[in-house]
Amino acid sequence: MVVVRERLQALFETKTVVELPAIQKALGSVSVMTAFRHLKRVPYRRSYNHNGRYYTLHDPSHYDRFGLWSVQDIHFSADGSLRSTVRRLIYEAEAGMSHHELLDRLRVRVHNTLLDLLRKREVEREHLAQVYVYVHTDAAVRAAQLRNPKAQVANAGLDAAASDHIIIQVLLTIIRHPGVRPGQVARHLRGHAPPISLPQIEIVFARYARGEKGGPSIS
């Protein structure tokens, strides 16, 4: 078994990200089931996109402050699965997280994952100014998230005196950059005076930018 672990360690040291056939070959052209059994002997993670096609050695130093790490367009999480990652991010967020915030951070669709977490009562959601915010299941934690200034800004909605201007600026950015997401719009509008916040951008998306590819929005 020591030899197996050494072969896997050597493989991951040679190639940061590998696919299952490479793992099978490194272990002596073993079957898929045997490869999975041996993989349990080393700390590894599967990509949470590309249908879990890619594997990497789990190294805590790789991840950013959100527990995420990417190699080009291949994304990994310290949690392993997308489901566990989404739940953790929601639980840790000071003001909960919207669908668009999760999409922007994880760079993959989380529509079905959120629906599954809701069905199994592993997260809750609140409707704030036409935007669903996903929050903790614990009542005390959830109350603290909803008291956060960011959540209160979202709940207050767009300031009446500036709403038309904000809507126009956000929609112009969407037109100029088709397919752009709320976080990307925020980056494009960075430095704008007066400042336009991410919660305000998300409200505009919820009101005017529905009909995204891949099904109905749950924003």
C-alpha positions as CSV (number, residue, x, y, z in Angstrom):
1,M,0.0,0.0,0.0
2,V,3.0,2.3,0.6
3,V,4.0,1.8,-3.0
4,V,0.5,2.7,-4.2
5,R,0.5,5.9,-2.2
6,E,4.0,6.8,-3.4
7,R,2.9,6.3,-7.1
8,L,-0.1,8.6,-6.6
9,Q,2.0,11.2,-4.8
10,A,4.6,11.1,-7.6
11,L,1.9,11.4,-10.3
12,F,0.3,14.5,-8.6
13,E,3.8,16.1,-8.1
14,T,4.4,15.7,-11.8
15,K,1.0,16.9,-12.9
16,T,-1.0,19.3,-10.8
17,V,-4.3,18.2,-12.4
18,V,-4.9,14.7,-13.8
19,E,-7.7,12.7,-15.3
20,L,-8.8,9.2,-14.1
21,P,-7.1,7.3,-17.0
22,A,-3.7,8.8,-16.0
23,I,-4.3,7.6,-12.4
24,Q,-5.3,4.1,-13.6
25,K,-2.1,4.0,-15.7
26,A,0.2,5.2,-12.9
27,L,-1.2,2.3,-10.7
28,G,-0.5,-0.3,-13.3
29,S,-3.5,0.0,-15.7
30,V,-6.0,-1.0,-12.9
31,S,-9.7,-0.8,-13.2
32,V,-11.8,2.3,-12.4
33,M,-13.0,0.7,-9.2
34,T,-9.5,-0.2,-8.1
35,A,-8.3,3.3,-8.9
36,F,-11.0,4.8,-6.7
37,R,-10.2,2.5,-3.9
38,H,-6.5,3.5,-4.0
39,L,-7.3,7.2,-4.3
40,K,-8.8,7.0,-0.8
41,R,-5.2,6.5,0.5
42,V,-4.2,10.1,-0.4
43,P,-5.9,13.4,0.2
44,Y,-7.4,14.5,-3.1
45,R,-10.1,16.6,-4.6
46,R,-12.2,16.3,-7.7
47,S,-13.1,19.4,-9.7
48,Y,-16.5,20.8,-8.9
49,N,-17.0,21.6,-12.6
50,H,-16.4,19.5,-15.8
51,N,-18.5,16.8,-14.1
52,G,-15.7,16.1,-11.6
53,R,-13.5,14.9,-14.4
54,Y,-10.2,16.3,-13.0
55,Y,-8.3,15.3,-9.8
56,T,-5.7,17.1,-7.8
57,L,-3.8,16.5,-4.6
58,H,-5.5,18.3,-1.7
59,D,-3.1,21.0,-0.5
60,P,-4.7,23.6,1.9
61,S,-2.1,26.2,0.8
62,H,-3.6,26.3,-2.7
63,Y,-7.0,27.7,-1.7
64,D,-8.0,31.4,-1.5
65,R,-9.8,32.9,1.5
66,F,-13.1,31.4,0.2
67,G,-11.6,27.9,0.1
68,L,-11.5,27.9,-3.8
69,W,-8.7,27.2,-6.2
70,S,-8.6,27.2,-10.0
71,V,-6.2,25.8,-12.6
72,Q,-7.2,27.7,-15.8
73,D,-11.0,26.8,-16.1
74,I,-10.8,23.8,-13.8
75,H,-12.2,24.7,-10.3
76,F,-11.6,23.0,-7.0
77,S,-12.9,23.5,-3.5
78,A,-11.5,22.6,-0.1
79,D,-14.9,21.1,0.6
80,G,-14.8,18.8,-2.4
81,S,-18.3,18.9,-3.8
82,L,-20.1,21.9,-5.2
83,R,-23.0,21.2,-2.9
84,S,-20.9,21.4,0.3
85,T,-19.1,24.5,-1.0
86,V,-22.4,26.4,-1.7
87,R,-23.7,25.5,1.7
88,R,-20.5,26.6,3.4
89,L,-20.3,29.9,1.5
90,I,-23.9,30.7,2.5
91,Y,-23.3,29.8,6.1
92,E,-20.2,31.9,6.3
93,A,-21.5,35.0,4.5
94,E,-22.1,37.9,6.8
95,A,-25.2,38.9,4.9
96,G,-26.1,35.6,3.2
97,M,-25.6,35.2,-0.6
98,S,-27.7,35.7,-3.6
99,H,-27.8,33.3,-6.6
100,H,-25.8,35.8,-8.7
101,E,-23.1,36.3,-6.0
102,L,-22.6,32.5,-5.8
103,L,-22.5,32.3,-9.6
104,D,-19.9,35.1,-9.7
105,R,-17.7,33.5,-7.0
106,L,-17.9,29.9,-8.1
107,R,-18.1,30.6,-11.9
108,V,-20.5,27.7,-12.4
109,R,-24.3,27.4,-12.4
110,V,-25.7,26.7,-8.9
111,H,-29.4,26.7,-9.8
112,N,-30.1,23.0,-9.2
113,T,-27.7,22.9,-6.2
114,L,-29.6,25.7,-4.4
115,L,-33.0,24.1,-5.1
116,D,-31.7,20.8,-3.7
117,L,-30.4,22.5,-0.5
118,L,-33.7,24.3,-0.1
119,R,-35.7,21.1,-0.5
120,K,-33.6,19.4,2.1
121,R,-33.8,22.4,4.4
122,E,-30.0,22.8,4.5
123,V,-30.3,26.5,3.7
124,E,-33.1,29.1,4.0
125,R,-33.9,32.1,1.7
126,E,-35.4,35.5,2.2
127,H,-36.9,37.7,-0.4
128,L,-35.2,41.1,-0.2
129,A,-36.2,43.8,-2.8
130,Q,-37.0,41.2,-5.5
131,V,-33.7,39.3,-4.9
132,Y,-33.6,36.0,-3.1
133,V,-30.9,35.9,-0.4
134,Y,-29.8,32.5,0.8
135,V,-29.1,32.3,4.5
136,H,-28.2,30.0,7.4
137,T,-30.8,27.5,8.8
138,D,-30.0,28.5,12.4
139,A,-32.4,31.2,13.4
140,A,-29.9,33.2,15.4
141,V,-27.3,33.2,12.6
142,R,-30.0,33.9,10.0
143,A,-31.2,36.9,12.0
144,A,-27.6,38.3,12.3
145,Q,-27.1,37.8,8.5
146,L,-30.3,39.8,7.8
147,R,-29.3,42.5,10.2
148,N,-26.1,43.0,8.3
149,P,-25.9,46.5,6.6
150,K,-25.5,44.9,3.2
151,A,-28.7,42.9,3.6
152,Q,-30.5,46.1,4.8
153,V,-29.3,48.0,1.8
154,A,-30.7,45.3,-0.5
155,N,-33.9,45.2,1.4
156,A,-34.3,49.0,1.1
157,G,-34.0,48.6,-2.7
158,L,-32.8,51.3,-5.1
159,D,-32.7,54.9,-3.8
160,A,-35.7,56.6,-5.4
161,A,-33.6,59.7,-6.4
162,A,-30.9,57.7,-8.1
163,S,-32.8,54.6,-9.3
164,D,-33.2,55.7,-13.0
165,H,-29.6,56.6,-13.3
166,I,-28.4,53.3,-11.7
167,I,-30.7,51.3,-13.9
168,I,-29.5,53.0,-17.0
169,Q,-25.8,52.5,-16.1
170,V,-26.2,48.9,-15.3
171,L,-28.3,48.1,-18.4
172,L,-25.8,49.9,-20.6
173,T,-23.0,47.8,-19.1
174,I,-25.0,44.6,-19.8
175,I,-25.6,45.8,-23.4
176,R,-21.9,46.6,-23.9
177,H,-20.8,43.3,-22.4
178,P,-23.3,40.5,-23.3
179,G,-23.4,37.7,-20.8
180,V,-21.8,39.7,-18.0
181,R,-22.7,38.8,-14.4
182,P,-23.4,41.1,-11.5
183,G,-19.9,40.9,-10.1
184,Q,-18.5,41.7,-13.4
185,V,-20.8,44.7,-13.8
186,A,-19.6,45.9,-10.4
187,R,-16.0,45.8,-11.7
188,H,-16.9,47.7,-14.9
189,L,-18.6,50.4,-12.8
190,R,-15.9,50.6,-10.2
191,G,-15.0,54.3,-9.6
192,H,-18.4,55.5,-10.8
193,A,-19.8,58.5,-9.0
194,P,-22.0,58.1,-7.1
195,P,-20.9,54.5,-6.3
196,I,-23.2,51.7,-7.5
197,S,-23.1,48.8,-5.2
198,L,-23.4,45.1,-5.9
199,P,-26.8,44.7,-4.2
200,Q,-28.1,47.6,-6.4
201,I,-26.8,45.8,-9.5
202,E,-28.4,42.6,-8.4
203,I,-31.8,44.3,-8.0
204,V,-31.5,45.6,-11.6
205,F,-30.7,42.1,-12.8
206,A,-33.7,40.7,-10.9
207,R,-36.0,43.3,-12.4
208,Y,-34.7,43.6,-16.0
209,A,-32.2,40.9,-16.8
210,R,-34.2,37.7,-16.5
211,G,-34.3,35.0,-19.1
212,E,-30.7,33.8,-18.6
213,K,-29.7,30.7,-20.5
214,G,-30.3,27.4,-18.8
215,G,-33.7,27.9,-17.3
216,P,-35.7,30.2,-15.0
217,S,-33.9,32.5,-12.6
218,I,-34.1,31.9,-8.9
219,S,-32.4,35.2,-8.1
